[in-house]
Amino acid sequence: MCINGLIDTIESLNKSPKRCSLALENEDLLEEIRQLLYGKGRKTYPILFTVSEQVAYVLHIRHSARQLLILNPAVSA
């Protein structure tokens, strides 16, 4: 993973964060969780974030081969 490219991708959220789709993890929370994909193929990293008053807050970056982030295990059961 190229850290400079990742930083540029995250900074692009400043322009229009709501352009990104809702993340699968969005179903577990009351707050909207969006994702921006960084990379290609097997080296794809979903960047999970939330938006408040047009400010994007990055919550988590994970490799696409990893399991979904379970935020509330009681809801998933």
Stockholm file with secondary structure:
# STOCKHOLM 1.0

chainA/1-77         MCINGLIDTIESLNKSPKRCSLALENEDLLEEIRQLLYGKGRKTYPILFTVSEQVAYVLHIRHSARQLLILNPAVSA
#=GR chainA/1-77 SS CCHHHHHHHHHGGGTCGGGSCBCGGGGGCSSCCEEEEESSGGGCEEEEEEEETTEEEEEEECCTTSCCCCSCHHHHC
#=GC SS_cons        CCHHHHHHHHHGGGTCGGGSCBCGGGGGCSSCCEEEEESSGGGCEEEEEEEETTEEEEEEECCTTSCCCCSCHHHHC
//
